[in-house]
Amino acid sequence: MASKSAAAVVDFSRIYSSLGLGKETISSLQAFRKRHSEAQRLSASYASLPSTVNFEHYRSILKNQAVIDEAEKAFKAFTPVTYDVNAHIKAIETFEATAIEKAKETEAKIDIELKQLNETLANIEQARPFDQLTNDDVGKAHPRIVEAVETMLKKGKWTVPGYKEKFGDLNLM
């Protein structure tokens, strides 16, 4: 009973999106959930059916007692077929091992991403404010900018290409 309530509480769509699971893992998990719900539905429908046959009731209703005797004999001789479920158990264990492996890979990816985010946060916290930056600081961080400016100065270009189109002409005259 506790498994039913726990399964109802789990938000699988959130798990699929937030854990960054692979398509293969998500499809396997959805297929397993579908088989599980189908098995639960069948189990509930079979549990509601009566499990015994009242042959005396049929003897009192029907005239042909031989048919009832034959049915009762067949019913008593019936033995359910036993199935070897080891193959299914092995498949479940393989699925479980694959799921655990994928979960560990996902955990490793999340740990790496978390480490990178913490490093980025530390860089942001330690960075100087924008208004305290100088041209030399920007040039050290991105030498391409210095090269581009020097090239433009050598060619006598004093405007940045595309600036007027993007921001408009701010000249008042």
Buried (B, 14 or more C-beta within 10 A) or exposed (E): EEEEEEEEEEEEEEEBEEBEBEEEBBEBBEEEEEEEEEEEEEEEEEEEEEEEEEBEEBBEEEEEEEEBEEEBEEEEEEEEEEEEEEEEEEEEEEBEEEBEEBEEBBEEEEEEEEEEEEEEEEEEEEEEEEEEEEEEEEBEEEEEEBEEBEEBEEEEEEEEEEEEEEEEEEEEE
